Amino acid sequence: MIDGGPSVLFDAVAILTSAEGINDIIKEATARDFVADAFQHCKFIGYDQSALPLLEKAGIADDFDDGVLALAREDGLHAFVSKLGKLRVWGREPSVKLGKASPPIKWQAIVRGTGVAATSPTWAD
């Protein structure tokens, strides 16, 4: 969430940064999470060249698909805007449905003092 708005509230994301400003942005966990969440929510993401370090930090740089578009020139911007009518990149959904960007979780049984078993998530190694 950036300044009170999680990416789920937006139909698409355009990341237009400067070469000087990106170094501060990639240090912000909220910015990285915003981009990673937008990708997982199958949003269209447009970016300029200086935003690549943020996409890398968000863990999506190796997973670009037809919904992640460079906005380097006017034709890139036109392509981005023309795709927005589709609302989502539905072809991405199978690869992110189980939280590909999140660490895998394994469940382990916990036996409490009362003898009642419960399950609890732990991060997989």
N, C-alpha and C positions, 0 to 999 in steps of 0.2 A: 504494500500500500504506500502510495506517495501522497503526502499532504492530505490524507483522509479519503483517498479514493482508490480502492483496489481495482485491478485491471478488469475484473469481471463486469464492472460498470460501464466499460467502454466497448464500442463495436470494433475498434481497430487501434493500433498503436503506430505512431510515426516517431522515430527517434532521430532527432536532428540536433547534433551536438557540435561542439568545436573541439579542435585538437587540444586546446588548452584546458577546456572544461571537463573533458572525459575522464581525466585522471582523478578528479574529485568525485565524479559520479560513480565510478566503479568501486569506490570505497564504501558506498552507501548500500547496506544490505537491502534496504527497501527498494532501491532502484533495480538491483539484481533480481529480487523476488518478483517485482512488478513485471519484468520482461519474461522471466521463467513462467510465471502464472499465465501471462497472456498467451504464451506458446502452448501451454497445457490446456488452455481454454479454447484452443483452435482459432485464435484471433489472427487476422492479417497483421503483419508487422512490416513496416517500411523503415528503412534505415539509411543514413548517409555513411560514407566511408569511415568517418571518425568515430562512429558508434560501434565498430567491430569489437573493440576491447570489452564493451559492456555485454555484447551478445556472447562473447567467449566466457566472461565471468558468470553469466546467467546459465551457462551450460548448454546453449542451443546452437553454437556456431558450427558444430559438426552435423547438425540435423536439419539444415535448411531445406525447405521444400518450396512448392510453388506459391506458398502463402507468406514467404519471407522475401521481400523485394528490395533491391537497392534503389535508392531514390537519387542516383547520381545526376541524371539529366532529366529533361522534361518528359522524355518517353518513359522513364522509370516511374515518375510521378503519375503520369497518365495510366500506366498499367496498374499501379497500386489502387488508384481511385476507381478504375473500371472493375476491379475484382471485389470491391467492398459490397456490391449488391448481393453477393453470395452469403454474406454475413459471417460465415465461418469456413475454415479449411477442413471440411469433413473428412478428407482423406488422411489427415493427420491423426484423427481420433484413435484408431487402433494402437498406434505407437505410444500414445500418452495416457491412454485410459487408466492404466494401473499405476500411474505416477512415475513415468520413466525418469523424470528429472529429480525425483526424490530418492533418497537411499532406500534400498529394499528393506522391508520389515519382516521379521520372522516372529511368530507367536510362540510363547513358552507358557507352560502351565505353572501356576503358582499355588502352592498349598498353604493356606493360612492356618493360624493356630486353632481355628474352629474346625478344621478338617474339611472346609468347603474349598473346592478347587475353583480357580478363576484363571483367566488368561490375561496376559499382559504383553504389549509389544516391546520388542527390543530391536535395536539396529543390527542388521545382519553384518557379518564381517566381510 
